[in-house]
């Protein structure tokens, strides 16, 4: 059998989101840390009733945890959390800088929190979705129903 020359594949740039994962995205009543510095979450919320609509967003927090791998060490970029209604309209959006842990801290999972105190306004009953994106790529989402 004669030797064949195999052409090497073109060099590609690895996308951030291949290793990063959204390990938690929950609407909660509150969150904090215990005496040992470990994260504590109180009151997971997936359904909420409001007296009338439109209604200010209830006093809650969005807890987000992004897990990174060693391949993500030191990478940084824009992390976006957004609330979307059933028609696909973005009602709330917040961007922030996310920086993965340095080399040697595999499995690092920072717990991020976004506070809601009356904003945005929920226009009507229905199912709403929180999307979490890194550099424009969706890491995951969570739904909440307003009754």
Beta strands, then each sheet from edge to edge (+ up, - down):
strand 1: 21-33
strand 2: 39-45
strand 3: 47-48
strand 4: 55-56
strand 5: 60-67
strand 6: 76-84
strand 7: 90-99
strand 8: 109-116
strand 9: 121-122
strand 10: 126-134
strand 11: 137-146
sheet 1: 2+ 1- 5+ 8-
sheet 2: 3+ 11+ 10- 6+ 7-
sheet 3: 4+ 9-
end
